[in-house]
Amino acid sequence: MQFLRQIRLERAHQQLLREDPATVTVAEVAQSWGFDNLGRFSQMYRHRYGRLLSHTLRD
């Protein structure tokens, strides 16, 4: 299960890097990859990538 979660996290990260923040939200990306709890997703993301979700989307 941990392996699948890491794959989904990586795919969400890639999508955040590609998306336009004017047309998509962090919550939409999280939900599209099966992360229903945005708080938990944010924690996992920050632990793995060392930055906030919103910063990745904006950069």
C-alpha positions in Angstrom: 0.0 0.0 0.0 2.9 2.4 0.8 4.4 1.8 -2.6 1.1 2.7 -4.4 0.7 5.8 -2.2 4.2 7.0 -3.2 3.4 6.4 -6.9 0.2 8.5 -6.6 2.1 11.2 -4.7 4.7 11.4 -7.4 2.1 11.6 -10.1 0.3 14.3 -8.2 3.6 16.2 -7.9 4.1 16.0 -11.7 0.6 17.2 -12.3 1.1 20.2 -9.9 4.2 21.1 -11.8 2.3 21.1 -15.2 -1.0 22.7 -14.2 -2.0 26.4 -14.4 -3.0 27.7 -11.0 -5.6 29.8 -12.7 -7.5 26.7 -13.9 -6.9 24.0 -11.2 -6.7 23.8 -7.4 -4.5 21.7 -5.2 -7.7 20.0 -3.9 -8.7 19.0 -7.5 -5.3 17.4 -8.1 -5.3 15.6 -4.8 -8.8 14.2 -5.4 -7.9 13.1 -9.0 -5.1 10.9 -7.5 -7.3 9.5 -4.8 -6.2 11.6 -1.8 -9.5 12.4 0.0 -7.9 13.9 3.1 -6.2 17.2 1.9 -4.5 17.7 5.3 -2.9 14.2 5.2 -1.9 14.7 1.5 -0.3 18.0 2.4 1.7 16.4 5.2 2.9 13.6 3.0 3.8 16.0 0.2 5.8 18.4 2.5 7.6 15.4 4.0 8.6 14.0 0.6 9.3 17.3 -1.3 10.1 19.8 1.4 7.7 22.4 0.2 4.1 23.4 0.2 1.7 22.1 -2.3 0.6 25.6 -3.3 4.2 26.7 -3.9 4.6 23.8 -6.4 1.5 24.7 -8.2 2.4 28.4 -8.5 6.1 27.9 -9.6 
